[in-house]
């Protein structure tokens, strides 16, 4: 696959409405859970925060992989750094 073909495929994948809708739905659900949590549900808010950060990280890793054909070096330390 040529770099131009990879770029076209990357754009089509990242612009896919199903993927965009799914990611937006996940973000909306997390934000709603945070907004509707009571003061004593700090564990829930923490979980939703990490879910939001994970979605951001997933998008970034997916985009890089599609564009370059390479997956970032992913290990426990890198994951913790990406989501915090």
C-alpha positions as CSV (number, residue, x, y, z in Angstrom):
1,X,0.0,0.0,0.0
2,X,1.4,3.4,-1.0
3,X,1.6,6.2,1.6
4,X,-1.1,8.0,-0.3
5,X,-3.4,5.0,-0.1
6,X,-2.7,4.6,3.6
7,X,-3.5,8.3,4.1
8,X,-6.8,7.9,2.3
9,X,-7.7,4.8,4.3
10,X,-6.7,6.5,7.5
11,X,-8.9,9.5,6.8
12,X,-11.9,7.2,5.8
13,X,-11.5,5.2,9.0
14,X,-11.1,8.1,11.3
15,X,-14.1,9.9,9.6
16,X,-16.3,6.8,9.8
17,X,-19.6,8.0,11.3
18,X,-20.1,4.7,13.2
19,X,-16.7,5.0,14.9
20,X,-17.2,8.7,15.6
21,X,-20.7,8.0,17.1
22,X,-19.4,5.2,19.3
23,X,-16.6,7.2,20.7
24,X,-18.9,10.2,21.3
25,X,-21.4,7.9,23.0
26,X,-18.7,6.6,25.3
27,X,-17.6,10.1,26.2
28,X,-21.2,11.3,26.8
29,X,-21.9,8.3,29.0
30,X,-18.8,9.0,31.1
31,X,-19.5,12.7,31.4
32,X,-23.1,11.9,32.4
33,X,-22.0,9.4,35.0
34,X,-19.6,12.0,36.5
35,X,-22.3,14.7,36.5
36,X,-24.9,12.5,38.1
37,X,-22.6,11.0,40.7
38,X,-23.2,11.8,44.3
39,X,-20.5,13.3,46.5
40,X,-19.5,9.9,47.9
41,X,-19.0,8.2,44.5
42,X,-15.4,9.2,44.0
43,X,-14.5,5.7,42.7
44,X,-17.1,6.1,40.0
45,X,-15.8,9.5,39.0
46,X,-12.2,8.2,38.9
47,X,-13.3,5.2,36.7
48,X,-15.1,7.6,34.3
49,X,-12.0,9.8,34.2
50,X,-9.8,6.9,33.3
51,X,-12.3,5.7,30.7
52,X,-12.3,9.2,29.0
53,X,-8.5,9.2,29.0
54,X,-8.4,5.7,27.6
55,X,-10.7,6.7,24.7
56,X,-8.4,9.6,23.9
57,X,-5.4,7.3,24.1
58,X,-7.2,4.7,21.8
59,X,-7.9,7.3,19.2
60,X,-4.3,8.6,19.2
61,X,-2.8,5.1,19.0
62,X,-5.3,4.0,16.3
63,X,-4.7,7.1,14.2
64,X,-0.9,6.7,14.4
65,X,-1.2,3.0,13.5
66,X,-3.4,3.7,10.5
67,X,-1.2,6.5,9.2
68,X,2.2,4.9,9.8
69,X,1.4,1.2,9.9
70,X,3.2,1.0,13.2
71,X,1.8,0.5,16.7
72,X,3.3,2.6,19.5
73,X,5.4,0.8,22.0
74,X,2.8,-0.1,24.5
75,X,3.7,-1.3,28.0
76,X,2.4,-0.7,31.5
77,X,4.4,2.4,32.0
78,X,3.4,3.9,28.7
79,X,-0.3,3.2,29.3
80,X,-0.2,4.8,32.7
81,X,1.6,7.8,31.2
82,X,-1.0,8.1,28.4
83,X,-4.1,8.0,30.5
84,X,-3.0,10.2,33.4
